[in-house]
Amino acid sequence: MNANDVYNIAKALPEEELIRLYNMLDISVRPKTKIKKKRKPLPEFTVNDGIRFLLKNHFNKIKTQ
C-alpha cells in the first residue's frame, strides 16, 4: 500500500472519521525531541596561561624536514 491508496481511502471517509484519522496521525507522526547534552564548563584561563601554552606548544617547536 502506498500514500496514493491511503489518500483515496481517506477522501472517501465521512467527516467525523476523517477528523479521527487526523488525530491518530498527529499522535503517531510527531517528531521526537532531541535531548541536548550539557556542555562541560571551560576552565578559567588567564592571559598568561594562554601565552604560556602558545609558547610551549606552537612557537618553540623545532621544525624537522
N, C-alpha and C positions, 0 to 999 in steps of 0.2 A: 504494500500500500504506500502511495506517495502523497505529497501535500495536495496535489490537484484532486485526488479522490476524496480526501478528507474535506477539502473546501466545498466540493459539490454536495457532499452529505450534509455539511454544516449549513449550507444555504437552504436545504430542504427542511431543516428543523423548525418547529414552532418557536415563537418569540421567547417564551419562558425557558425552554430547553436551551436555546442559544445563549441566553444570559447565564444559565447554569454552566454551560460549556466554557464560556469565557472565564468565569470564576474558577473553574477547575484548572484551566490552563494557566491562569495568573498565579495560582499557588504552586504549580509544579515547574514553571519555567523561570521563576525569579532567579536572577544571578546570585551566586554565593558571594558574600562579602569576604574580602581578603583581610586576614589578620596581619597588621603591620607589626614587625618586630621593633622593640625599643632599641634605640642606639645606645651604645655604651658612651658615657661621657668622656670627653677627651681630657687627658691630664693637663694640669696647669703648667705651661711653659713660659719662661721669661725670654726676653730678647737675648740675653746672654746664653741661655740654653740653646736657642736656635742657632746663634753664631757658632757656638762650640760644636754643635752637631755638623753644621755645614763644613767647618774647617777640618774636622776629623774625618768625615766620610766622603767629601767631594773635592776639596781643594788640595789635599796633601797626598793624593794617590799618585804613585809613580806609574807613568804610562809605559806599558810593555808593548813591544811590537812583534 
